[in-house]
Amino acid sequence: QLQLVESGGGLVQPGGSLRLSCAASGSSLGSYAIGWFRQAPGKEREGVSCISATGSATNYADFVKGRFTISRDNVKNMVYLQMNSLKFEDTGIYYCVAIWTPYKDACTVVSDPGRYSYRGQGTQVTVSS
């Protein structure tokens, strides 16, 4: 069983930055692609980004391209989401998910529960002035 724990959320002003972390335990993170999705109150889940199991490939939703950067350290069993130039609409709970795939150099941005194997409890990001 893989356990995922997110951290790093908080309150930030528009234009500010946050770095989210996703810590894994119970199993090696290196077997999974890792993704982030978010959900704001009253809104649908939105896939944000993903990184392949090897870290060689990343993908981003159009609304975060150029602002967010995903990275991973398989030795430390950690995944990070650096979020810059934050906007009001980035507010929401951010979840990291583990996606098993036989393709270790590819990933797909997901948000539906059927598309991932494990999910953390989430971390709140609030962008407000």
C-alpha positions in Angstrom: 0.0 0.0 0.0 1.2 3.4 -0.9 0.4 6.3 1.4 0.6 9.9 0.1 0.7 13.0 2.2 0.6 16.5 0.8 1.9 19.6 2.4 2.9 23.2 1.6 -0.5 24.7 1.0 -1.5 28.0 2.5 -2.7 31.5 2.0 -0.9 33.6 -0.7 -1.6 36.8 -2.5 -2.1 36.9 -6.2 1.2 36.8 -8.0 2.8 34.9 -5.2 4.3 31.4 -5.0 3.9 28.2 -3.1 5.6 24.8 -3.3 3.5 21.8 -2.6 5.1 18.5 -1.5 3.8 15.0 -1.8 5.6 12.5 0.5 5.1 8.8 -0.2 5.5 5.9 2.2 4.7 2.2 2.3 6.0 1.5 -1.1 8.4 2.9 -3.7 7.2 5.9 -5.5 9.4 5.0 -8.5 6.8 2.5 -9.8 4.2 5.2 -10.4 3.6 8.2 -12.4 2.4 11.0 -10.1 -0.2 13.6 -10.8 -1.8 16.6 -9.1 -5.4 17.6 -9.4 -7.4 20.3 -7.6 -10.9 20.9 -6.6 -12.5 24.2 -5.6 -15.8 24.5 -3.8 -18.7 23.9 -6.1 -16.5 23.1 -9.0 -15.4 20.0 -10.8 -12.1 18.3 -10.2 -9.3 19.6 -12.5 -6.2 17.7 -13.5 -3.2 20.0 -13.0 0.0 18.2 -13.9 1.8 14.8 -14.0 5.3 13.4 -14.1 6.3 10.0 -15.3 7.7 7.3 -13.1 11.2 8.0 -14.3 10.7 11.8 -14.2 11.6 12.1 -17.9 8.2 13.3 -19.0 5.8 16.0 -17.6 2.5 17.3 -18.7 0.5 20.3 -17.6 -3.1 21.6 -18.0 -3.2 24.6 -20.2 -4.3 26.9 -17.4 -1.0 26.3 -15.4 1.5 26.0 -18.2 4.4 28.4 -17.7 3.4 28.9 -14.1 3.6 25.5 -12.4 6.5 23.0 -12.4 6.3 19.4 -11.3 9.4 17.5 -10.2 10.2 14.3 -8.3 13.0 12.8 -6.2 12.6 9.0 -6.3 15.4 8.5 -3.7 13.5 10.7 -1.2 10.1 9.4 -2.3 8.9 12.9 -2.9 7.1 14.9 -5.6 6.9 18.6 -5.7 4.7 21.2 -7.4 6.2 24.6 -7.7 3.4 27.1 -8.2 4.3 30.6 -9.4 2.3 33.6 -10.5 -0.7 32.3 -8.6 -4.2 33.6 -9.5 -7.5 33.7 -7.6 -8.7 30.8 -9.7 -5.9 28.6 -8.5 -7.7 28.4 -5.1 -8.7 24.9 -4.1 -7.7 21.7 -2.4 -4.7 20.1 -4.2 -4.3 16.3 -4.2 -1.4 14.2 -5.3 -2.2 10.8 -6.9 -0.2 7.8 -7.9 -0.9 6.4 -11.3 0.3 2.9 -12.1 1.3 2.6 -15.8 3.5 0.1 -17.6 4.9 3.1 -19.5 7.5 4.5 -17.2 8.4 7.4 -19.4 4.9 8.8 -19.9 2.1 10.2 -17.9 -1.4 11.6 -18.4 -3.0 14.4 -16.4 -5.9 12.9 -14.5 -8.6 13.8 -12.0 -11.1 11.0 -12.1 -10.8 8.4 -9.3 -10.8 5.5 -11.8 -7.6 6.9 -13.4 -5.4 6.6 -10.3 -4.4 4.0 -7.7 -3.8 6.1 -4.6 -4.6 9.6 -3.5 -3.5 11.8 -0.6 -5.8 13.8 1.8 -5.1 17.1 0.0 -3.7 20.5 1.0 -5.6 23.7 0.8 -4.3 26.5 -1.4 -6.0 29.9 -1.1 -5.1 32.8 -3.3 -6.6 36.0 -1.9 -5.7 39.6 -1.4 
